[in-house]
């Protein structure tokens, strides 16, 4: 489903996008993005205090789940938690330098995208 959404909306699952780009893909107001991010209701990557990025797979998850994303993280026991370099579990937002552990479906999407196409 993520791949189909990415293809339809023109983004790449593993690419990092700025907040304005993500809002445009999601067809939402930039203020909605900031509000949901501040409440940890959507996934994001924080590179610095002012530099926020959203991976394509995160954008697809937001399209699928909306602001219910944070609730689903409690429900998926098979999803690995986000782990920092020190080995401690991180909050919903992923700080740069911390290991970005993707849910199982996204890992599967990565494998599919890395497979050489048969020409």
N, C-alpha and C positions, 0 to 999 in steps of 0.2 A: 504494500500500500504506500509506503514511504517513497519508493522509487517512482510509482505512478504520479504521486503528487508533485515530486520534484521535477519530473519531466513535463508535466502539464503546466506548472508555474514557472519553469525555467531556472531552477537553481540546482546545485550539486549537493548531494548528501554530506560530503566530507569537507566542503568549502566553508570558510568562516565569513560571515556577513556582518556588517555594521547594523546598529539598531534601526536606522532609517531604512536600509535595504530590507531588513527582516519585516518591518512594519508594512512596507510596500508589498512584499510577497504575501503577507497575511491579510492585506487590505484592511488594516486597523490603524487607528490613530497612534502617533508616536507616544502620546501621553498614556495610552492604555498599556503599551509595552513597558514603559517606565514604572507604572503603577504595579503591574503584575510582577515585574522583576524585583521591585522593592519588597513585595510581599512573598517572594520566593514561590510564586505560583507557576512560573514558567522556567525552563532550563536556559542557562546562558553561561558564557565564559568571561571572566573578568581578567583582563590583561594588566590593568592598572586602575587607579581610582576613577579615571574618566574613560577608559577604553573598554567597551563591552562588545562582545561578539557572540553571534549565534551560529552554530554549525547548521548545515542544511538539514541534518536528521532531527535537530531540535526544532527547526521551523516546521518540518513535517509533523512532528509530535504535537506541536501547538495547534496545527491545523486539525489534527485528529481529535485531540483532547481538550483544547482550549485551556481555560484556567483550572481545569480539573487535573492537570498534569501532576501537581504535587501530591494529590490524593492517590494517584495510581502508583507512586513510588513506594507507598506502604503496602500495596497489594501484591506486587510482583516479588515473590521470595526468590525467584531465579535470577533477578537482576542484581548484579554486583553493585555494592555501594561505591561512590566516588572516593578514592583513596588519595591522601596527600603523600608527598615524598617521604614524610616522616612515618607513614604507615597508619595515620589516624583518619577516621572517616571525616569527609568534608561535608559542608552544607550543600543545599541544592545548587547554588551557583558554583561553578568550577573556577578556582583561581588559576591563572597561568602558572605553570610549574608543578601543578598537581596532576596526577595521572587521570586522564579522561577515560573512564571505563564506560564503554557503551553497553546498552542493554543488548540481550541476545539477538533480537530482530535486527538491530543495527549492525552487529558483528556479521550477521549473515549477509546483509546488504553489502558490507565492505568486501566480503569474499566474492560475491557475484560481480561487483564492479571491478575487481582486480583480475578476474578470469579473462584470458585473452579471447577475443572474439574469433569465431570460426569464419574465415572468409572464403 
